[in-house]
Each structure stands twice: as C-alpha cells, then as structure tokens.
Amino acid sequence: MFNNKDNNTTPNSISSATPSKLDTLLGQNTNINGDVIFKGVLHLDGKVTGSLIGEQTDDVLTISETGIVEGKIQVANLIVNGTVKGDITASGKIEVASKANIEGNVYYQNIEMETGSKINGQLIYQEADKPRSITKIDDKKSK
C-alpha cells in the first residue's frame, strides 16, 4: 500500500528528472574566457565569456542567480536563474526561473517560465529532429 512505486509517472522538471550527481561545478569566484564543452551535469555560479556546449542528449546546464554567461549556449536541458547574454538552443527542456535575465534568442522544444523571469529576444520553437535521408558529411568525404 505505502510502497506503491508508479514507474509510469513523468517528472515535471529537469531537476526531478536528473540524478542528483553533479559532474562539474564552476564556483562563484570562477571566470572563464573561452568555450566550455561538457558532458553530464554542469552547475555555474561564476562567469563564462564564450560558448557553453553540452555534447550529449541528456546533458543539464544549471545557471544559478550568480551565474553569468556571455556567449551562446547549446545544450539538451537548461535551468536558468542567472544572466545570459547570447542565444540559447536547447533540444530538451528549458526552465527559466524567477530571477533569470536572458538577452538573446531562445530556440526551444519545451520551455517553462516562472513569474519575474525576463527574456529580451525571440522565443523560437524548434521541432524535434526528424529522420533525414540526406547523407552525412563524413559519408560524402569518404567517397
């Protein structure tokens, strides 16, 4: 009765869907000038001037209230509560928290915004990738 585990439920947020493991933490006193490419879960409290790119389809980028990104973000899942100055592309879900301030276009498939969040740019819906019959560039090179 009390141990009923329903495996068919879908989590409502990225934070409840992701494991509690944290792969990378960039602290509040950290400033990075250059691109950051990561796998897994990245939590940003500091500042990155450059692109933030997640390599896998289940990556999660979390930007806290003190986090600042000046550059483009390309990731599967994103939680923003800080400042972003640049375009964002997410193939999964974006959660825009109440203290988020985004200056740039947001390319999304699934977005959730809290009251108080700010986006100064366009929200552009992107359909999920459809199977393509176009040959890959690597296939063309090998011919």
C-alpha positions as a Markdown table, in Angstrom:
| # | Residue | x | y | z |
|---|---|---|---|---|
| 1 | Met | 0.0 | 0.0 | 0.0 |
| 2 | Phe | 2.7 | 2.5 | 1.0 |
| 3 | Asn | 5.4 | 1.1 | -1.2 |
| 4 | Asn | 3.5 | 1.6 | -4.4 |
| 5 | Lys | 6.0 | 2.8 | -6.9 |
| 6 | Asp | 4.5 | 4.1 | -10.1 |
| 7 | Asn | 7.1 | 3.9 | -12.8 |
| 8 | Asn | 4.8 | 5.4 | -15.4 |
| 9 | Thr | 5.0 | 9.0 | -13.9 |
| 10 | Thr | 6.8 | 11.7 | -15.8 |
| 11 | Pro | 8.8 | 14.2 | -13.9 |
| 12 | Asn | 7.6 | 17.8 | -14.3 |
| 13 | Ser | 11.0 | 19.4 | -14.1 |
| 14 | Ile | 14.5 | 18.8 | -15.2 |
| 15 | Ser | 15.8 | 18.8 | -11.6 |
| 16 | Ser | 13.5 | 15.9 | -10.7 |
| 17 | Ala | 14.3 | 14.0 | -13.8 |
| 18 | Thr | 18.1 | 14.2 | -13.5 |
| 19 | Pro | 20.1 | 12.2 | -11.0 |
| 20 | Ser | 21.5 | 14.1 | -8.0 |
| 21 | Lys | 25.1 | 13.7 | -9.3 |
| 22 | Leu | 27.0 | 16.8 | -10.3 |
| 23 | Asp | 29.8 | 16.4 | -12.8 |
| 24 | Thr | 31.2 | 19.9 | -12.9 |
| 25 | Leu | 30.8 | 22.9 | -10.6 |
| 26 | Leu | 32.1 | 26.3 | -11.6 |
| 27 | Gly | 32.2 | 28.4 | -8.4 |
| 28 | Gln | 31.1 | 32.0 | -7.8 |
| 29 | Asn | 34.7 | 33.3 | -8.0 |
| 30 | Thr | 35.5 | 31.5 | -11.3 |
| 31 | Asn | 35.8 | 33.4 | -14.5 |
| 32 | Ile | 36.4 | 31.5 | -17.8 |
| 33 | Asn | 37.3 | 33.3 | -21.0 |
| 34 | Gly | 36.7 | 30.7 | -23.8 |
| 35 | Asp | 34.4 | 27.9 | -24.8 |
| 36 | Val | 33.3 | 25.2 | -22.4 |
| 37 | Ile | 32.3 | 21.8 | -23.8 |
| 38 | Phe | 30.9 | 19.4 | -21.2 |
| 39 | Lys | 29.1 | 16.1 | -20.6 |
| 40 | Gly | 26.7 | 15.3 | -17.8 |
| 41 | Val | 25.6 | 18.0 | -15.3 |
| 42 | Leu | 27.3 | 21.4 | -15.1 |
| 43 | His | 26.4 | 23.9 | -12.4 |
| 44 | Leu | 27.5 | 27.5 | -13.0 |
| 45 | Asp | 27.8 | 30.0 | -10.1 |
| 46 | Gly | 30.6 | 32.1 | -11.8 |
| 47 | Lys | 31.1 | 33.7 | -15.2 |
| 48 | Val | 31.8 | 32.3 | -18.6 |
| 49 | Thr | 32.7 | 34.5 | -21.6 |
| 50 | Gly | 32.3 | 32.2 | -24.5 |
| 51 | Ser | 30.1 | 29.3 | -25.6 |
| 52 | Leu | 28.7 | 26.6 | -23.4 |
| 53 | Ile | 28.1 | 23.4 | -25.3 |
| 54 | Gly | 26.8 | 20.1 | -24.0 |
| 55 | Glu | 27.9 | 17.1 | -26.0 |
| 56 | Gln | 25.2 | 14.5 | -25.1 |
| 57 | Thr | 21.4 | 14.3 | -25.4 |
| 58 | Asp | 20.8 | 14.2 | -21.7 |
| 59 | Asp | 23.2 | 17.0 | -20.5 |
| 60 | Val | 22.0 | 19.5 | -18.0 |
| 61 | Leu | 23.3 | 23.0 | -17.5 |
| 62 | Thr | 22.2 | 24.9 | -14.4 |
| 63 | Ile | 22.9 | 28.6 | -14.1 |
| 64 | Ser | 22.4 | 30.0 | -10.6 |
| 65 | Glu | 21.4 | 33.5 | -9.5 |
| 66 | Thr | 25.1 | 34.5 | -9.5 |
| 67 | Gly | 25.9 | 32.7 | -12.8 |
| 68 | Ile | 26.6 | 34.8 | -15.9 |
| 69 | Val | 27.1 | 33.6 | -19.5 |
| 70 | Glu | 28.2 | 36.0 | -22.3 |
| 71 | Gly | 28.0 | 33.8 | -25.4 |
| 72 | Lys | 25.9 | 31.2 | -27.0 |
| 73 | Ile | 24.5 | 28.1 | -25.1 |
| 74 | Gln | 23.8 | 24.9 | -26.9 |
| 75 | Val | 22.7 | 22.1 | -24.6 |
| 76 | Ala | 20.0 | 19.4 | -24.2 |
| 77 | Asn | 18.4 | 20.7 | -20.9 |
| 78 | Leu | 18.8 | 24.1 | -19.2 |
| 79 | Ile | 17.8 | 25.6 | -15.9 |
| 80 | Val | 18.5 | 29.4 | -15.8 |
| 81 | Asn | 18.2 | 31.6 | -12.7 |
| 82 | Gly | 21.1 | 34.0 | -13.6 |
| 83 | Thr | 22.1 | 36.1 | -16.6 |
| 84 | Val | 22.6 | 35.0 | -20.2 |
| 85 | Lys | 23.8 | 37.4 | -22.9 |
| 86 | Gly | 23.6 | 35.4 | -26.1 |
| 87 | Asp | 21.4 | 32.9 | -28.0 |
| 88 | Ile | 20.2 | 29.7 | -26.4 |
| 89 | Thr | 19.5 | 26.5 | -28.2 |
| 90 | Ala | 18.1 | 23.5 | -26.2 |
| 91 | Ser | 17.0 | 20.2 | -27.6 |
| 92 | Gly | 15.2 | 19.2 | -24.5 |
| 93 | Lys | 13.6 | 21.4 | -21.8 |
| 94 | Ile | 14.4 | 24.9 | -20.6 |
| 95 | Glu | 13.3 | 26.1 | -17.2 |
| 96 | Val | 13.5 | 29.8 | -16.8 |
| 97 | Ala | 13.4 | 30.7 | -13.0 |
| 98 | Ser | 12.1 | 33.9 | -11.5 |
| 99 | Lys | 15.5 | 35.7 | -11.3 |
| 100 | Ala | 16.6 | 34.8 | -14.8 |
| 101 | Asn | 17.6 | 37.6 | -17.2 |
| 102 | Ile | 18.2 | 36.4 | -20.8 |
| 103 | Glu | 19.3 | 38.8 | -23.6 |
| 104 | Gly | 19.1 | 36.8 | -26.8 |
| 105 | Asn | 17.0 | 34.5 | -28.9 |
| 106 | Val | 15.8 | 31.2 | -27.3 |
| 107 | Tyr | 15.4 | 28.2 | -29.6 |
| 108 | Tyr | 13.4 | 25.6 | -27.7 |
| 109 | Gln | 11.3 | 22.5 | -27.9 |
| 110 | Asn | 9.9 | 22.7 | -24.3 |
| 111 | Ile | 10.0 | 25.8 | -22.1 |
| 112 | Glu | 8.7 | 26.7 | -18.7 |
| 113 | Met | 8.9 | 30.2 | -17.3 |
| 114 | Glu | 8.3 | 31.5 | -13.8 |
| 115 | Thr | 6.8 | 34.9 | -12.9 |
| 116 | Gly | 9.5 | 37.5 | -12.8 |
| 117 | Ser | 11.8 | 35.9 | -15.4 |
| 118 | Lys | 12.9 | 38.2 | -18.3 |
| 119 | Ile | 13.7 | 37.3 | -21.9 |
| 120 | Asn | 14.7 | 40.1 | -24.2 |
| 121 | Gly | 14.7 | 38.3 | -27.5 |
| 122 | Gln | 12.6 | 36.0 | -29.6 |
| 123 | Leu | 11.2 | 32.6 | -28.5 |
| 124 | Ile | 11.6 | 30.3 | -31.5 |
| 125 | Tyr | 10.0 | 26.9 | -31.3 |
| 126 | Gln | 12.1 | 24.1 | -32.9 |
| 127 | Glu | 10.5 | 20.8 | -33.9 |
| 128 | Ala | 12.3 | 17.7 | -32.8 |
| 129 | Asp | 14.7 | 16.3 | -35.4 |
| 130 | Lys | 13.1 | 14.2 | -38.0 |
| 131 | Pro | 14.9 | 11.3 | -39.6 |
| 132 | Arg | 16.7 | 12.6 | -42.7 |
| 133 | Ser | 17.6 | 10.8 | -45.8 |
| 134 | Ile | 20.4 | 13.2 | -46.5 |
| 135 | Thr | 23.9 | 11.7 | -46.4 |
| 136 | Lys | 26.2 | 12.8 | -43.7 |
| 137 | Ile | 29.2 | 15.0 | -44.4 |
| 138 | Asp | 31.6 | 12.2 | -43.3 |
| 139 | Asp | 29.9 | 9.8 | -45.8 |
| 140 | Lys | 30.5 | 12.3 | -48.6 |
| 141 | Lys | 34.1 | 12.8 | -47.6 |
| 142 | Ser | 34.8 | 9.0 | -47.8 |
| 143 | Lys | 33.5 | 8.8 | -51.4 |
